[in-house]
Amino acid sequence: MSKKKPIKIELNKGKYSWCGCGKSQNLPLCDDHSLLFCKRSVEIVLEADQHIILCSCSLTNSPPFCDGSHKIFNE
């Protein structure tokens, strides 16, 4: 993935797939193409509408959520 900082996104209740390969045109979420081939996608299930912070660099140790691992590479 090209960005090295987290993405705050508002999602509606439902199921989503976080893109761990970085090839989606809809980052940080998988698009139809990356969903077929991404071996690192992680399903996100939301019971209510909410804001969440997702990793956009694929360096997180707690996918799909940002854990600050990008800070090592942004310095």
DAGI-V268910 format. One record per helix or strand of 3 or more residues. SS is the DSSP state (~ for helix, > for strand). FROM is the first residue (numbers start at 0). TO is the last residue. If there is no record, write none. Layout:
# DAGI-V268910
SS,FROM,TO / SS,FROM,TO
This chain:
# DAGI-V268910
>,6,10 / >,13,17 / ~,31,36 / >,41,45 / >,49,53 / ~,70,73
